[in-house]
Amino acid sequence: MFRIAAPLALILLAACGNDGPRYLIDTGPTRPDAVQRVSVATLEIMDVSLPAYAEDSEIMLENDNGALVAVDNALWADDPQRAVTQLLTDEIARTSTATTASEPWPLENPPQAAVHVRVSEMVARENGTLDLRGQYAISSYGYVIRERIERFDISVPLPDTSPAAIANASGLALRQLAADVVQTLSR
């Protein structure tokens, strides 16, 4: 009986999975001349804290009633927390002079500073914007730089509510956040 039930259960579980299209947060191009000198040589990006709805694998949209609903047949291609953390890490590494890595720090010597991002809102709205709000803290092991907490409130136009447009706008907003972090580190 078990020999028949186990394969049947696996088939049913596979049928329940959502095999719809998956979307990457669009990272877009980075200009090679956009490298900015910052006040630390090494920088660790801690795992980004996202609201529960933004951690979901489904791409969400706020409708005109204020409810967050899943976009039909659309999933993120990667775990959202990992994807957001890695996008910020990569963008800060490409646009600053700091050697940058996500946690856990992979080198023997500790980093000079760390960036802690807490997103309070990351919402694609039916009215045509993607809003990214929250705060980031810069901590400095050994006080190489001044520690601080900065707020961010980023709004990116959303040309339509397709999953591709939401993915593109998410990437634009996160690149803007990375630019804000680099600007703060350059002061």
Secondary structure, DSSP 8 states (H G I E B T S, - for coil): -HHHHHHHHHHHHHHHS--S-EE--------GGG-B--S-SEEEE---B--HHHHSSEEEEE-TTS-EEEEEEEEESS-HHHHHHHHHHHHHHHHBSSEEEESS--SSS--SEEEEEEEEEEEEETTTEEEEEEEEEEE-TTSSS--EEEEEEEEEE-S--SHHHHHHHHHHHHHHHHHHHHHHHT-
